[in-house]
């Protein structure tokens, strides 16, 4: 199974994903598919917890009331062949 996430834009070649999305994909055994500008990048479930990404040390506050804060995890966007 896969979970598709649409990324609006890249920042310096990096695609940012919330930590809660990454954790839920890992726990459910799903691969993560990032889609940006018609291209997609698949991250297999067994690679989700590897150190092949950057974790932001800053915690962000959700704009919705009673929602937990979150961190962003950045992946270098390399489209599937």
C-alpha positions as CSV (number, residue, x, y, z in Angstrom):
1,X,0.0,0.0,0.0
2,X,1.1,3.6,-0.6
3,X,0.2,7.0,0.7
4,X,0.4,9.8,-1.8
5,X,1.3,13.3,-0.6
6,X,1.1,16.3,-3.0
7,X,3.9,18.8,-2.6
8,X,3.1,22.3,-3.8
9,X,6.7,23.4,-4.2
10,X,10.3,22.3,-3.5
11,X,12.7,24.4,-1.4
12,X,16.3,24.1,-2.7
13,X,15.4,20.6,-4.1
14,X,13.9,19.4,-0.9
15,X,10.3,18.2,-0.3
16,X,9.0,18.8,3.2
17,X,6.7,16.4,5.0
18,X,5.2,16.6,8.5
19,X,6.6,14.2,11.0
20,X,3.2,12.8,11.8
21,X,2.7,11.7,8.2
22,X,6.0,9.9,8.2
23,X,5.3,8.2,11.5
24,X,1.8,7.1,10.4
25,X,3.1,5.6,7.1
26,X,5.8,3.7,8.9
27,X,3.4,2.3,11.5
28,X,0.8,1.3,8.9
29,X,3.5,-0.3,6.7
30,X,2.8,2.0,3.7
31,X,5.3,3.4,1.2
32,X,5.3,7.2,1.0
33,X,4.8,8.7,-2.5
34,X,5.7,12.4,-2.9
35,X,4.2,14.1,-6.0
36,X,5.4,17.5,-7.3
37,X,4.8,19.1,-10.7
38,X,3.6,15.8,-12.3
39,X,6.7,13.8,-11.1
40,X,6.7,11.4,-8.2
41,X,9.2,10.0,-5.8
42,X,8.6,6.8,-3.9
43,X,10.1,6.2,-0.5
44,X,9.8,2.5,0.6
45,X,8.5,1.9,4.1
46,X,11.8,0.2,5.2
47,X,13.6,3.5,4.3
48,X,11.3,5.9,6.2
49,X,13.4,5.8,9.3
50,X,16.8,5.8,7.7
51,X,18.9,8.9,8.1
52,X,18.6,9.8,4.4
53,X,16.6,12.9,5.2
54,X,16.9,16.1,7.3
55,X,14.8,16.7,10.4
56,X,14.1,20.3,11.2
57,X,14.9,21.2,14.8
58,X,12.2,23.8,14.8
59,X,8.8,22.9,16.0
60,X,5.9,24.6,14.2
61,X,2.5,25.5,15.6
62,X,-0.6,24.4,13.7
63,X,-2.9,27.2,12.6
64,X,-5.9,25.1,13.7
65,X,-6.9,25.3,17.3
66,X,-6.3,22.2,19.5
67,X,-3.9,20.7,16.9
68,X,-0.5,19.5,18.0
69,X,2.7,21.1,16.9
70,X,4.8,19.4,14.3
71,X,8.3,19.2,12.8
72,X,9.1,19.1,9.1
73,X,11.2,16.4,7.6
74,X,13.0,17.2,4.3
75,X,13.7,14.7,1.6
76,X,15.9,15.4,-1.4
77,X,13.4,15.1,-4.3
78,X,14.6,12.6,-6.8
79,X,11.8,11.5,-9.2
80,X,11.4,7.8,-9.9
81,X,12.8,6.6,-13.2
